[in-house]
Amino acid sequence: MRLDEDHEAYLAIIAEGIPDPAIFALLLDCVPGVTPDDWQPEPSPLAEMEPAPGEVIWSTLLHSEVASAILDLDTAR
């Protein structure tokens, strides 16, 4: 997760090599509050991430409630 200068939060899921499409689809689908249409392949104007050779990146802009929920999951451990 990344916060930009406008205080918008982005989440990126990055895979190296040739990811299994079914596993990648499950990862994209398991983020609460994010629909399949919310994801953007990178590079895109949204997060401006540049994949390295062999990387596949999908990113999304997170609503503040979703970002807080994800951070709460991380601190609950």
mmCIF file of the N, C-alpha and C atoms, coordinates in Angstrom:
data_MODEL
# 
_entry.id   MODEL 
# 
loop_
_atom_site.group_PDB 
_atom_site.id 
_atom_site.type_symbol 
_atom_site.label_atom_id 
_atom_site.label_alt_id 
_atom_site.label_comp_id 
_atom_site.label_asym_id 
_atom_site.label_entity_id 
_atom_site.label_seq_id 
_atom_site.pdbx_PDB_ins_code 
_atom_site.Cartn_x 
_atom_site.Cartn_y 
_atom_site.Cartn_z 
_atom_site.occupancy 
_atom_site.B_iso_or_equiv 
_atom_site.pdbx_formal_charge 
_atom_site.auth_seq_id 
_atom_site.auth_comp_id 
_atom_site.auth_asym_id 
_atom_site.auth_atom_id 
_atom_site.pdbx_PDB_model_num 
ATOM 1   N N  . MET A 1 1  ? 0.855   -1.159  0.000   1.00 0.00 ? 1  MET A N  1 
ATOM 2   C CA . MET A 1 1  ? 0.000   0.000   0.000   1.00 0.00 ? 1  MET A CA 1 
ATOM 3   C C  . MET A 1 1  ? 0.904   1.225   0.000   1.00 0.00 ? 1  MET A C  1 
ATOM 4   N N  . ARG A 1 2  ? 0.473   2.253   -0.731  1.00 0.00 ? 2  ARG A N  1 
ATOM 5   C CA . ARG A 1 2  ? 1.259   3.476   -0.858  1.00 0.00 ? 2  ARG A CA 1 
ATOM 6   C C  . ARG A 1 2  ? 0.329   4.673   -0.728  1.00 0.00 ? 2  ARG A C  1 
ATOM 7   N N  . LEU A 1 3  ? 0.788   5.707   -0.048  1.00 0.00 ? 3  LEU A N  1 
ATOM 8   C CA . LEU A 1 3  ? 0.050   6.960   0.109   1.00 0.00 ? 3  LEU A CA 1 
ATOM 9   C C  . LEU A 1 3  ? 0.781   8.013   -0.693  1.00 0.00 ? 3  LEU A C  1 
ATOM 10  N N  . ASP A 1 4  ? 0.039   8.743   -1.558  1.00 0.00 ? 4  ASP A N  1 
ATOM 11  C CA . ASP A 1 4  ? 0.718   9.762   -2.351  1.00 0.00 ? 4  ASP A CA 1 
ATOM 12  C C  . ASP A 1 4  ? 0.593   11.132  -1.697  1.00 0.00 ? 4  ASP A C  1 
ATOM 13  N N  . GLU A 1 5  ? 1.124   12.153  -2.369  1.00 0.00 ? 5  GLU A N  1 
ATOM 14  C CA . GLU A 1 5  ? 1.138   13.499  -1.792  1.00 0.00 ? 5  GLU A CA 1 
ATOM 15  C C  . GLU A 1 5  ? -0.251  14.091  -1.612  1.00 0.00 ? 5  GLU A C  1 
ATOM 16  N N  . ASP A 1 6  ? -1.249  13.558  -2.324  1.00 0.00 ? 6  ASP A N  1 
ATOM 17  C CA . ASP A 1 6  ? -2.631  14.021  -2.164  1.00 0.00 ? 6  ASP A CA 1 
ATOM 18  C C  . ASP A 1 6  ? -3.379  13.215  -1.110  1.00 0.00 ? 6  ASP A C  1 
ATOM 19  N N  . HIS A 1 7  ? -2.651  12.376  -0.378  1.00 0.00 ? 7  HIS A N  1 
ATOM 20  C CA . HIS A 1 7  ? -3.203  11.523  0.676   1.00 0.00 ? 7  HIS A CA 1 
ATOM 21  C C  . HIS A 1 7  ? -4.183  10.491  0.129   1.00 0.00 ? 7  HIS A C  1 
ATOM 22  N N  . GLU A 1 8  ? -3.946  10.061  -1.110  1.00 0.00 ? 8  GLU A N  1 
ATOM 23  C CA . GLU A 1 8  ? -4.713  8.962   -1.662  1.00 0.00 ? 8  GLU A CA 1 
ATOM 24  C C  . GLU A 1 8  ? -3.896  7.694   -1.470  1.00 0.00 ? 8  GLU A C  1 
ATOM 25  N N  . ALA A 1 9  ? -4.578  6.618   -1.113  1.00 0.00 ? 9  ALA A N  1 
ATOM 26  C CA . ALA A 1 9  ? -3.902  5.342   -0.883  1.00 0.00 ? 9  ALA A CA 1 
ATOM 27  C C  . ALA A 1 9  ? -4.100  4.438   -2.090  1.00 0.00 ? 9  ALA A C  1 
ATOM 28  N N  . TYR A 1 10 ? -3.012  3.769   -2.469  1.00 0.00 ? 10 TYR A N  1 
ATOM 29  C CA . TYR A 1 10 ? -3.025  2.822   -3.573  1.00 0.00 ? 10 TYR A CA 1 
ATOM 30  C C  . TYR A 1 10 ? -2.582  1.469   -3.056  1.00 0.00 ? 10 TYR A C  1 
ATOM 31  N N  . LEU A 1 11 ? -3.171  0.427   -3.613  1.00 0.00 ? 11 LEU A N  1 
ATOM 32  C CA . LEU A 1 11 ? -2.738  -0.932  -3.311  1.00 0.00 ? 11 LEU A CA 1 
ATOM 33  C C  . LEU A 1 11 ? -2.286  -1.564  -4.618  1.00 0.00 ? 11 LEU A C  1 
ATOM 34  N N  . ALA A 1 12 ? -1.155  -2.219  -4.597  1.00 0.00 ? 12 ALA A N  1 
ATOM 35  C CA . ALA A 1 12 ? -0.647  -2.911  -5.777  1.00 0.00 ? 12 ALA A CA 1 
ATOM 36  C C  . ALA A 1 12 ? -0.384  -4.361  -5.427  1.00 0.00 ? 12 ALA A C  1 
ATOM 37  N N  . ILE A 1 13 ? -0.732  -5.220  -6.366  1.00 0.00 ? 13 ILE A N  1 
ATOM 38  C CA . ILE A 1 13 ? -0.407  -6.639  -6.260  1.00 0.00 ? 13 ILE A CA 1 
ATOM 39  C C  . ILE A 1 13 ? 0.560   -6.933  -7.391  1.00 0.00 ? 13 ILE A C  1 
ATOM 40  N N  . ILE A 1 14 ? 1.725   -7.428  -7.020  1.00 0.00 ? 14 ILE A N  1 
ATOM 41  C CA . ILE A 1 14 ? 2.814   -7.622  -7.981  1.00 0.00 ? 14 ILE A CA 1 
ATOM 42  C C  . ILE A 1 14 ? 3.195   -9.097  -8.017  1.00 0.00 ? 14 ILE A C  1 
ATOM 43  N N  . ALA A 1 15 ? 3.344   -9.614  -9.228  1.00 0.00 ? 15 ALA A N  1 
ATOM 44  C CA . ALA A 1 15 ? 3.812   -10.994 -9.410  1.00 0.00 ? 15 ALA A CA 1 
ATOM 45  C C  . ALA A 1 15 ? 5.011   -10.965 -10.331 1.00 0.00 ? 15 ALA A C  1 
ATOM 46  N N  . GLU A 1 16 ? 5.938   -11.859 -10.083 1.00 0.00 ? 16 GLU A N  1 
ATOM 47  C CA . GLU A 1 16 ? 7.109   -12.005 -10.944 1.00 0.00 ? 16 GLU A CA 1 
ATOM 48  C C  . GLU A 1 16 ? 7.005   -13.325 -11.698 1.00 0.00 ? 16 GLU A C  1 
ATOM 49  N N  . GLY A 1 17 ? 7.535   -13.330 -12.887 1.00 0.00 ? 17 GLY A N  1 
ATOM 50  C CA . GLY A 1 17 ? 7.464   -14.535 -13.699 1.00 0.00 ? 17 GLY A CA 1 
ATOM 51  C C  . GLY A 1 17 ? 6.094   -14.643 -14.350 1.00 0.00 ? 17 GLY A C  1 
ATOM 52  N N  . ILE A 1 18 ? 5.639   -15.851 -14.521 1.00 0.00 ? 18 ILE A N  1 
ATOM 53  C CA . ILE A 1 18 ? 4.336   -16.086 -15.141 1.00 0.00 ? 18 ILE A CA 1 
ATOM 54  C C  . ILE A 1 18 ? 3.368   -16.527 -14.048 1.00 0.00 ? 18 ILE A C  1 
ATOM 55  N N  . PRO A 1 19 ? 2.524   -15.593 -13.563 1.00 0.00 ? 19 PRO A N  1 
ATOM 56  C CA . PRO A 1 19 ? 1.603   -15.950 -12.482 1.00 0.00 ? 19 PRO A CA 1 
ATOM 57  C C  . PRO A 1 19 ? 0.466   -16.833 -12.991 1.00 0.00 ? 19 PRO A C  1 
ATOM 58  N N  . ASP A 1 20 ? 0.000   -17.686 -12.121 1.00 0.00 ? 20 ASP A N  1 
ATOM 59  C CA . ASP A 1 20 ? -1.177  -18.504 -12.419 1.00 0.00 ? 20 ASP A CA 1 
ATOM 60  C C  . ASP A 1 20 ? -2.378  -17.563 -12.458 1.00 0.00 ? 20 ASP A C  1 
ATOM 61  N N  . PRO A 1 21 ? -3.080  -17.448 -13.587 1.00 0.00 ? 21 PRO A N  1 
ATOM 62  C CA . PRO A 1 21 ? -4.194  -16.501 -13.695 1.00 0.00 ? 21 PRO A CA 1 
ATOM 63  C C  . PRO A 1 21 ? -5.292  -16.737 -12.654 1.00 0.00 ? 21 PRO A C  1 
ATOM 64  N N  . ALA A 1 22 ? -5.537  -17.992 -12.292 1.00 0.00 ? 22 ALA A N  1 
ATOM 65  C CA . ALA A 1 22 ? -6.576  -18.292 -11.306 1.00 0.00 ? 22 ALA A CA 1 
ATOM 66  C C  . ALA A 1 22 ? -6.186  -17.759 -9.924  1.00 0.00 ? 22 ALA A C  1 
ATOM 67  N N  . ILE A 1 23 ? -4.927  -17.926 -9.542  1.00 0.00 ? 23 ILE A N  1 
ATOM 68  C CA . ILE A 1 23 ? -4.454  -17.424 -8.250  1.00 0.00 ? 23 ILE A CA 1 
ATOM 69  C C  . ILE A 1 23 ? -4.470  -15.901 -8.245  1.00 0.00 ? 23 ILE A C  1 
ATOM 70  N N  . PHE A 1 24 ? -4.011  -15.299 -9.340  1.00 0.00 ? 24 PHE A N  1 
ATOM 71  C CA . PHE A 1 24 ? -4.000  -13.848 -9.432  1.00 0.00 ? 24 PHE A CA 1 
ATOM 72  C C  . PHE A 1 24 ? -5.424  -13.301 -9.335  1.00 0.00 ? 24 PHE A C  1 
ATOM 73  N N  . ALA A 1 25 ? -6.377  -13.949 -9.995  1.00 0.00 ? 25 ALA A N  1 
ATOM 74  C CA . ALA A 1 25 ? -7.781  -13.525 -9.925  1.00 0.00 ? 25 ALA A CA 1 
ATOM 75  C C  . ALA A 1 25 ? -8.307  -13.627 -8.503  1.00 0.00 ? 25 ALA A C  1 
ATOM 76  N N  . LEU A 1 26 ? -7.933  -14.679 -7.783  1.00 0.00 ? 26 LEU A N  1 
ATOM 77  C CA . LEU A 1 26 ? -8.354  -14.820 -6.381  1.00 0.00 ? 26 LEU A CA 1 
ATOM 78  C C  . LEU A 1 26 ? -7.789  -13.696 -5.518  1.00 0.00 ? 26 LEU A C  1 
ATOM 79  N N  . LEU A 1 27 ? -6.528  -13.354 -5.728  1.00 0.00 ? 27 LEU A N  1 
ATOM 80  C CA . LEU A 1 27 ? -5.913  -12.261 -4.962  1.00 0.00 ? 27 LEU A CA 1 
ATOM 81  C C  . LEU A 1 27 ? -6.639  -10.938 -5.209  1.00 0.00 ? 27 LEU A C  1 
ATOM 82  N N  . LEU A 1 28 ? -6.927  -10.646 -6.472  1.00 0.00 ? 28 LEU A N  1 
ATOM 83  C CA . LEU A 1 28 ? -7.607  -9.397  -6.795  1.00 0.00 ? 28 LEU A CA 1 
ATOM 84  C C  . LEU A 1 28 ? -9.022  -9.373  -6.229  1.00 0.00 ? 28 LEU A C  1 
ATOM 85  N N  . ASP A 1 29 ? -9.645  -10.541 -6.143  1.00 0.00 ? 29 ASP A N  1 
ATOM 86  C CA . ASP A 1 29 ? -11.027 -10.616 -5.675  1.00 0.00 ? 29 ASP A CA 1 
ATOM 87  C C  . ASP A 1 29 ? -11.155 -10.589 -4.150  1.00 0.00 ? 29 ASP A C  1 
ATOM 88  N N  . CYS A 1 30 ? -10.065 -10.829 -3.427  1.00 0.00 ? 30 CYS A N  1 
ATOM 89  C CA . CYS A 1 30 ? -10.185 -10.963 -1.966  1.00 0.00 ? 30 CYS A CA 1 
ATOM 90  C C  . CYS A 1 30 ? -9.999  -9.648  -1.210  1.00 0.00 ? 30 CYS A C  1 
ATOM 91  N N  . VAL A 1 31 ? -9.762  -8.553  -1.905  1.00 0.00 ? 31 VAL A N  1 
ATOM 92  C CA . VAL A 1 31 ? -9.585  -7.273  -1.219  1.00 0.00 ? 31 VAL A CA 1 
ATOM 93  C C  . VAL A 1 31 ? -10.961 -6.677  -0.933  1.00 0.00 ? 31 VAL A C  1 
ATOM 94  N N  . PRO A 1 32 ? -11.301 -6.493  0.345   1.00 0.00 ? 32 PRO A N  1 
ATOM 95  C CA . PRO A 1 32 ? -12.631 -5.987  0.692   1.00 0.00 ? 32 PRO A CA 1 
ATOM 96  C C  . PRO A 1 32 ? -12.850 -4.577  0.153   1.00 0.00 ? 32 PRO A C  1 
ATOM 97  N N  . GLY A 1 33 ? -14.035 -4.348  -0.408  1.00 0.00 ? 33 GLY A N  1 
ATOM 98  C CA . GLY A 1 33 ? -14.391 -3.015  -0.875  1.00 0.00 ? 33 GLY A CA 1 
ATOM 99  C C  . GLY A 1 33 ? -13.824 -2.639  -2.227  1.00 0.00 ? 33 GLY A C  1 
ATOM 100 N N  . VAL A 1 34 ? -13.149 -3.581  -2.903  1.00 0.00 ? 34 VAL A N  1 
ATOM 101 C CA . VAL A 1 34 ? -12.577 -3.310  -4.217  1.00 0.00 ? 34 VAL A CA 1 
ATOM 102 C C  . VAL A 1 34 ? -13.216 -4.278  -5.218  1.00 0.00 ? 34 VAL A C  1 
ATOM 103 N N  . THR A 1 35 ? -13.850 -3.735  -6.247  1.00 0.00 ? 35 THR A N  1 
ATOM 104 C CA . THR A 1 35 ? -14.490 -4.568  -7.263  1.00 0.00 ? 35 THR A CA 1 
ATOM 105 C C  . THR A 1 35 ? -13.487 -4.894  -8.365  1.00 0.00 ? 35 THR A C  1 
ATOM 106 N N  . PRO A 1 36 ? -13.758 -5.915  -9.169  1.00 0.00 ? 36 PRO A N  1 
ATOM 107 C CA . PRO A 1 36 ? -12.849 -6.237  -10.274 1.00 0.00 ? 36 PRO A CA 1 
ATOM 108 C C  . PRO A 1 36 ? -12.614 -5.057  -11.219 1.00 0.00 ? 36 PRO A C  1 
ATOM 109 N N  . ASP A 1 37 ? -13.618 -4.219  -11.411 1.00 0.00 ? 37 ASP A N  1 
ATOM 110 C CA . ASP A 1 37 ? -13.469 -3.065  -12.299 1.00 0.00 ? 37 ASP A CA 1 
ATOM 111 C C  . ASP A 1 37 ? -12.585 -1.965  -11.717 1.00 0.00 ? 37 ASP A C  1 
ATOM 112 N N  . ASP A 1 38 ? -12.289 -2.018  -10.415 1.00 0.00 ? 38 ASP A N  1 
ATOM 113 C CA . ASP A 1 38 ? -11.450 -1.009  -9.769  1.00 0.00 ? 38 ASP A CA 1 
ATOM 114 C C  . ASP A 1 38 ? -9.958  -1.202  -10.059 1.00 0.00 ? 38 ASP A C  1 
ATOM 115 N N  . TRP A 1 39 ? -9.562  -2.406  -10.478 1.00 0.00 ? 39 TRP A N  1 
ATOM 116 C CA . TRP A 1 39 ? -8.148  -2.704  -10.706 1.00 0.00 ? 39 TRP A CA 1 
ATOM 117 C C  . TRP A 1 39 ? -7.685  -2.194  -12.057 1.00 0.00 ? 39 TRP A C  1 
ATOM 118 N N  . GLN A 1 40 ? -6.459  -1.673  -12.114 1.00 0.00 ? 40 GLN A N  1 
ATOM 119 C CA . GLN A 1 40 ? -5.838  -1.177  -13.339 1.00 0.00 ? 40 GLN A CA 1 
ATOM 120 C C  . GLN A 1 40 ? -4.518  -1.920  -13.555 1.00 0.00 ? 40 GLN A C  1 
ATOM 121 N N  . PRO A 1 41 ? -4.259  -2.391  -14.779 1.00 0.00 ? 41 PRO A N  1 
ATOM 122 C CA . PRO A 1 41 ? -2.932  -2.963  -15.029 1.00 0.00 ? 41 PRO A CA 1 
ATOM 123 C C  . PRO A 1 41 ? -1.914  -1.830  -15.107 1.00 0.00 ? 41 PRO A C  1 
ATOM 124 N N  . GLU A 1 42 ? -0.734  -2.093  -14.652 1.00 0.00 ? 42 GLU A N  1 
ATOM 125 C CA . GLU A 1 42 ? 0.336   -1.098  -14.725 1.00 0.00 ? 42 GLU A CA 1 
ATOM 126 C C  . GLU A 1 42 ? 1.251   -1.411  -15.896 1.00 0.00 ? 42 GLU A C  1 
ATOM 127 N N  . PRO A 1 43 ? 1.789   -0.390  -16.542 1.00 0.00 ? 43 PRO A N  1 
ATOM 128 C CA . PRO A 1 43 ? 1.745   1.016   -16.166 1.00 0.00 ? 43 PRO A CA 1 
ATOM 129 C C  . PRO A 1 43 ? 0.399   1.643   -16.517 1.00 0.00 ? 43 PRO A C  1 
ATOM 130 N N  . SER A 1 44 ? -0.034  2.573   -15.680 1.00 0.00 ? 44 SER A N  1 
ATOM 131 C CA . SER A 1 44 ? -1.271  3.315   -15.909 1.00 0.00 ? 44 SER A CA 1 
ATOM 132 C C  . SER A 1 44 ? -1.099  4.711   -15.332 1.00 0.00 ? 44 SER A C  1 
ATOM 133 N N  . PRO A 1 45 ? -1.952  5.647   -15.730 1.00 0.00 ? 45 PRO A N  1 
ATOM 134 C CA . PRO A 1 45 ? -1.863  6.988   -15.153 1.00 0.00 ? 45 PRO A CA 1 
ATOM 135 C C  . PRO A 1 45 ? -2.291  7.016   -13.681 1.00 0.00 ? 45 PRO A C  1 
ATOM 136 N N  . LEU A 1 46 ? -2.969  5.965   -13.225 1.00 0.00 ? 46 LEU A N  1 
ATOM 137 C CA . LEU A 1 46 ? -3.487  5.933   -11.854 1.00 0.00 ? 46 LEU A CA 1 
ATOM 138 C C  . LEU A 1 46 ? -2.355  5.946   -10.829 1.00 0.00 ? 46 LEU A C  1 
ATOM 139 N N  . ALA A 1 47 ? -1.551  4.912   -10.780 1.00 0.00 ? 47 ALA A N  1 
ATOM 140 C CA . ALA A 1 47 ? -0.495  4.811   -9.763  1.00 0.00 ? 47 ALA A CA 1 
ATOM 141 C C  . ALA A 1 47 ? 0.884   5.107   -10.327 1.00 0.00 ? 47 ALA A C  1 
ATOM 142 N N  . GLU A 1 48 ? 0.984   5.187   -11.639 1.00 0.00 ? 48 GLU A N  1 
ATOM 143 C CA . GLU A 1 48 ? 2.250   5.500   -12.303 1.00 0.00 ? 48 GLU A CA 1 
ATOM 144 C C  . GLU A 1 48 ? 3.383   4.573   -11.874 1.00 0.00 ? 48 GLU A C  1 
ATOM 145 N N  . MET A 1 49 ? 3.097   3.286   -11.791 1.00 0.00 ? 49 MET A N  1 
ATOM 146 C CA . MET A 1 49 ? 4.122   2.291   -11.469 1.00 0.00 ? 49 MET A CA 1 
ATOM 147 C C  . MET A 1 49 ? 4.656   1.713   -12.769 1.00 0.00 ? 49 MET A C  1 
ATOM 148 N N  . GLU A 1 50 ? 5.923   1.475   -12.813 1.00 0.00 ? 50 GLU A N  1 
ATOM 149 C CA . GLU A 1 50 ? 6.553   0.905   -14.002 1.00 0.00 ? 50 GLU A CA 1 
ATOM 150 C C  . GLU A 1 50 ? 7.019   -0.511  -13.674 1.00 0.00 ? 50 GLU A C  1 
ATOM 151 N N  . PRO A 1 51 ? 6.353   -1.537  -14.225 1.00 0.00 ? 51 PRO A N  1 
ATOM 152 C CA . PRO A 1 51 ? 6.771   -2.915  -13.938 1.00 0.00 ? 51 PRO A CA 1 
ATOM 153 C C  . PRO A 1 51 ? 8.198   -3.179  -14.422 1.00 0.00 ? 51 PRO A C  1 
ATOM 154 N N  . ALA A 1 52 ? 8.927   -3.919  -13.635 1.00 0.00 ? 52 ALA A N  1 
ATOM 155 C CA . ALA A 1 52 ? 10.256  -4.379  -14.045 1.00 0.00 ? 52 ALA A CA 1 
ATOM 156 C C  . ALA A 1 52 ? 10.076  -5.525  -15.036 1.00 0.00 ? 52 ALA A C  1 
ATOM 157 N N  . PRO A 1 53 ? 11.116  -5.869  -15.778 1.00 0.00 ? 53 PRO A N  1 
ATOM 158 C CA . PRO A 1 53 ? 10.999  -7.009  -16.687 1.00 0.00 ? 53 PRO A CA 1 
ATOM 159 C C  . PRO A 1 53 ? 10.540  -8.261  -15.936 1.00 0.00 ? 53 PRO A C  1 
ATOM 160 N N  . GLY A 1 54 ? 9.531   -8.921  -16.457 1.00 0.00 ? 54 GLY A N  1 
ATOM 161 C CA . GLY A 1 54 ? 9.013   -10.135 -15.840 1.00 0.00 ? 54 GLY A CA 1 
ATOM 162 C C  . GLY A 1 54 ? 7.967   -9.904  -14.758 1.00 0.00 ? 54 GLY A C  1 
ATOM 163 N N  . GLU A 1 55 ? 7.619   -8.659  -14.476 1.00 0.00 ? 55 GLU A N  1 
ATOM 164 C CA . GLU A 1 55 ? 6.605   -8.367  -13.451 1.00 0.00 ? 55 GLU A CA 1 
ATOM 165 C C  . GLU A 1 55 ? 5.244   -8.095  -14.079 1.00 0.00 ? 55 GLU A C  1 
ATOM 166 N N  . VAL A 1 56 ? 4.219   -8.492  -13.341 1.00 0.00 ? 56 VAL A N  1 
ATOM 167 C CA . VAL A 1 56 ? 2.837   -8.150  -13.662 1.00 0.00 ? 56 VAL A CA 1 
ATOM 168 C C  . VAL A 1 56 ? 2.307   -7.390  -12.453 1.00 0.00 ? 56 VAL A C  1 
ATOM 169 N N  . ILE A 1 57 ? 1.778   -6.189  -12.685 1.00 0.00 ? 57 ILE A N  1 
ATOM 170 C CA . ILE A 1 57 ? 1.291   -5.363  -11.583 1.00 0.00 ? 57 ILE A CA 1 
ATOM 171 C C  . ILE A 1 57 ? -0.139  -4.923  -11.870 1.00 0.00 ? 57 ILE A C  1 
ATOM 172 N N  . TRP A 1 58 ? -0.983  -5.090  -10.867 1.00 0.00 ? 58 TRP A N  1 
ATOM 173 C CA . TRP A 1 58 ? -2.340  -4.540  -10.883 1.00 0.00 ? 58 TRP A CA 1 
ATOM 174 C C  . TRP A 1 58 ? -2.440  -3.619  -9.678  1.00 0.00 ? 58 TRP A C  1 
ATOM 175 N N  . SER A 1 59 ? -3.031  -2.430  -9.862  1.00 0.00 ? 59 SER A N  1 
ATOM 176 C CA . SER A 1 59 ? -3.152  -1.480  -8.754  1.00 0.00 ? 59 SER A CA 1 
ATOM 177 C C  . SER A 1 59 ? -4.559  -0.913  -8.711  1.00 0.00 ? 59 SER A C  1 
ATOM 178 N N  . THR A 1 60 ? -4.889  -0.341  -7.551  1.00 0.00 ? 60 THR A N  1 
ATOM 179 C CA . THR A 1 60 ? -6.200  0.266   -7.369  1.00 0.00 ? 60 THR A CA 1 
ATOM 180 C C  . THR A 1 60 ? -6.087  1.412   -6.369  1.00 0.00 ? 60 THR A C  1 
ATOM 181 N N  . LEU A 1 61 ? -6.923  2.380   -6.552  1.00 0.00 ? 61 LEU A N  1 
ATOM 182 C CA . LEU A 1 61 ? -7.061  3.477   -5.593  1.00 0.00 ? 61 LEU A CA 1 
ATOM 183 C C  . LEU A 1 61 ? -7.972  2.972   -4.490  1.00 0.00 ? 61 LEU A C  1 
ATOM 184 N N  . LEU A 1 62 ? -7.567  3.156   -3.237  1.00 0.00 ? 62 LEU A N  1 
ATOM 185 C CA . LEU A 1 62 ? -8.362  2.663   -2.113  1.00 0.00 ? 62 LEU A CA 1 
ATOM 186 C C  . LEU A 1 62 ? -9.147  3.791   -1.459  1.00 0.00 ? 62 LEU A C  1 
ATOM 187 N N  . HIS A 1 63 ? -10.405 3.506   -1.185  1.00 0.00 ? 63 HIS A N  1 
ATOM 188 C CA . HIS A 1 63 ? -11.186 4.438   -0.374  1.00 0.00 ? 63 HIS A CA 1 
ATOM 189 C C  . HIS A 1 63 ? -10.612 4.402   1.038   1.00 0.00 ? 63 HIS A C  1 
ATOM 190 N N  . SER A 1 64 ? -10.739 5.485   1.775   1.00 0.00 ? 64 SER A N  1 
ATOM 191 C CA . SER A 1 64 ? -10.128 5.571   3.105   1.00 0.00 ? 64 SER A CA 1 
ATOM 192 C C  . SER A 1 64 ? -10.615 4.462   4.034   1.00 0.00 ? 64 SER A C  1 
ATOM 193 N N  . GLU A 1 65 ? -11.884 4.061   3.917   1.00 0.00 ? 65 GLU A N  1 
ATOM 194 C CA . GLU A 1 65 ? -12.410 2.989   4.780   1.00 0.00 ? 65 GLU A CA 1 
ATOM 195 C C  . GLU A 1 65 ? -11.723 1.659   4.481   1.00 0.00 ? 65 GLU A C  1 
ATOM 196 N N  . VAL A 1 66 ? -11.483 1.394   3.190   1.00 0.00 ? 66 VAL A N  1 
ATOM 197 C CA . VAL A 1 66 ? -10.834 0.144   2.799   1.00 0.00 ? 66 VAL A CA 1 
ATOM 198 C C  . VAL A 1 66 ? -9.374  0.153   3.251   1.00 0.00 ? 66 VAL A C  1 
ATOM 199 N N  . ALA A 1 67 ? -8.687  1.272   3.057   1.00 0.00 ? 67 ALA A N  1 
ATOM 200 C CA . ALA A 1 67 ? -7.286  1.376   3.497   1.00 0.00 ? 67 ALA A CA 1 
ATOM 201 C C  . ALA A 1 67 ? -7.192  1.164   5.007   1.00 0.00 ? 67 ALA A C  1 
ATOM 202 N N  . SER A 1 68 ? -8.095  1.758   5.766   1.00 0.00 ? 68 SER A N  1 
ATOM 203 C CA . SER A 1 68 ? -8.090  1.588   7.222   1.00 0.00 ? 68 SER A CA 1 
ATOM 204 C C  . SER A 1 68 ? -8.337  0.133   7.606   1.00 0.00 ? 68 SER A C  1 
ATOM 205 N N  . ALA A 1 69 ? -9.262  -0.527  6.917   1.00 0.00 ? 69 ALA A N  1 
ATOM 206 C CA . ALA A 1 69 ? -9.552  -1.933  7.215   1.00 0.00 ? 69 ALA A CA 1 
ATOM 207 C C  . ALA A 1 69 ? -8.338  -2.808  6.948   1.00 0.00 ? 69 ALA A C  1 
ATOM 208 N N  . ILE A 1 70 ? -7.621  -2.549  5.850   1.00 0.00 ? 70 ILE A N  1 
ATOM 209 C CA . ILE A 1 70 ? -6.424  -3.339  5.532   1.00 0.00 ? 70 ILE A CA 1 
ATOM 210 C C  . ILE A 1 70 ? -5.333  -3.102  6.567   1.00 0.00 ? 70 ILE A C  1 
ATOM 211 N N  . LEU A 1 71 ? -5.130  -1.840  6.948   1.00 0.00 ? 71 LEU A N  1 
ATOM 212 C CA . LEU A 1 71 ? -4.129  -1.542  7.968   1.00 0.00 ? 71 LEU A CA 1 
ATOM 213 C C  . LEU A 1 71 ? -4.501  -2.149  9.311   1.00 0.00 ? 71 LEU A C  1 
ATOM 214 N N  . ASP A 1 72 ? -5.798  -2.176  9.641   1.00 0.00 ? 72 ASP A N  1 
ATOM 215 C CA . ASP A 1 72 ? -6.245  -2.803  10.890  1.00 0.00 ? 72 ASP A CA 1 
ATOM 216 C C  . ASP A 1 72 ? -5.965  -4.302  10.880  1.00 0.00 ? 72 ASP A C  1 
ATOM 217 N N  . LEU A 1 73 ? -6.109  -4.958  9.717   1.00 0.00 ? 73 LEU A N  1 
ATOM 218 C CA . LEU A 1 73 ? -5.793  -6.380  9.618   1.00 0.00 ? 73 LEU A CA 1 
ATOM 219 C C  . LEU A 1 73 ? -4.322  -6.620  9.894   1.00 0.00 ? 73 LEU A C  1 
ATOM 220 N N  . ASP A 1 74 ? -3.465  -5.743  9.402   1.00 0.00 ? 74 ASP A N  1 
ATOM 221 C CA . ASP A 1 74 ? -2.030  -5.884  9.579   1.00 0.00 ? 74 ASP A CA 1 
ATOM 222 C C  . ASP A 1 74 ? -1.622  -5.676  11.040  1.00 0.00 ? 74 ASP A C  1 
ATOM 223 N N  . THR A 1 75 ? -2.241  -4.723  11.729  1.00 0.00 ? 75 THR A N  1 
ATOM 224 C CA . THR A 1 75 ? -1.867  -4.464  13.120  1.00 0.00 ? 75 THR A CA 1 
ATOM 225 C C  . THR A 1 75 ? -2.503  -5.440  14.090  1.00 0.00 ? 75 THR A C  1 
ATOM 226 N N  . ALA A 1 76 ? -3.495  -6.198  13.648  1.00 0.00 ? 76 ALA A N  1 
ATOM 227 C CA . ALA A 1 76 ? -4.168  -7.167  14.515  1.00 0.00 ? 76 ALA A CA 1 
ATOM 228 C C  . ALA A 1 76 ? -3.306  -8.403  14.751  1.00 0.00 ? 76 ALA A C  1 
ATOM 229 N N  . ARG A 1 77 ? -2.259  -8.574  13.954  1.00 0.00 ? 77 ARG A N  1 
ATOM 230 C CA . ARG A 1 77 ? -1.410  -9.758  14.116  1.00 0.00 ? 77 ARG A CA 1 
ATOM 231 C C  . ARG A 1 77 ? -0.553  -9.663  15.313  1.00 0.00 ? 77 ARG A C  1 
# 
